[in-house]
Amino acid sequence: MSLAMIDRRRHERFALPPMCNEVRVQRIRSGRMELLTGSAYDVSEGGLRIELDDRLEPGEHVNATLVLPGTGDDAHPREVYVACDVKWVNPEDDDPAMPRMALGIVRFLDEPSRARLLTFLGARPALRAA
């Protein structure tokens, strides 16, 4: 087995419905905060794969808000707040206007976010990503 085929993830990934999962990413660039929006494609307790209008750089530190699918309300919010490092950016395979990239979760920005994500993942065993 080649090294490229070894899965180094510690957490199982779960697919999200295409184009239905908003993700908002905050980053600091040239001393200014930028807000980028896009879609999430899969998620785990350790990270998420996203697509944005703008390319992030591997190693860049960002804060992200993932809006989980479902029918959230004020009593049961669907947002998960995380601090992340950019792990990789998919090069030429994707549309250069909407590059896909992986964010590794460094920490949850609040405990309810972690609980929301774990509850969401625990309820969706059929959505395991390849």
Secondary structure as the mmCIF struct_conf table of DSSP 4:
data_model
#
loop_
_struct_conf.conf_type_id
_struct_conf.id
_struct_conf.beg_label_comp_id
_struct_conf.beg_label_asym_id
_struct_conf.beg_label_seq_id
_struct_conf.end_label_comp_id
_struct_conf.end_label_asym_id
_struct_conf.end_label_seq_id
HELX_RH_3T_P HELX_RH_3T_P1 LEU A 3 MET A 5
BEND BEND1 ARG A 10 HIS A 11
STRN STRN1 PHE A 14 ALA A 15
TURN_TY1_P TURN_TY1_P1 PRO A 18 MET A 19
STRN STRN2 GLU A 22 ARG A 29
TURN_TY1_P TURN_TY1_P2 SER A 30 GLY A 31
STRN STRN3 ARG A 32 SER A 44
TURN_TY1_P TURN_TY1_P3 GLU A 45 GLY A 46
STRN STRN4 GLY A 47 LEU A 52
BEND BEND2 ASP A 53 ASP A 54
TURN_TY1_P TURN_TY1_P4 PRO A 58 GLY A 59
STRN STRN5 HIS A 61 VAL A 67
BEND BEND3 PRO A 69 GLY A 70
BEND BEND4 ASP A 74 HIS A 76
STRN STRN6 GLU A 79 VAL A 89
TURN_TY1_P TURN_TY1_P5 GLU A 92 ASP A 93
BEND BEND5 ASP A 94 ASP A 94
TURN_TY1_P TURN_TY1_P6 PRO A 96 ALA A 97
BEND BEND6 MET A 98 MET A 98
STRN STRN7 ARG A 100 PHE A 108
BEND BEND7 LEU A 109 ASP A 110
HELX_RH_AL_P HELX_RH_AL_P1 GLU A 111 GLY A 122
TURN_TY1_P TURN_TY1_P7 ALA A 123 ALA A 123
HELX_RH_3T_P HELX_RH_3T_P2 PRO A 125 LEU A 127
STRN STRN8 ARG A 128 ARG A 128
#
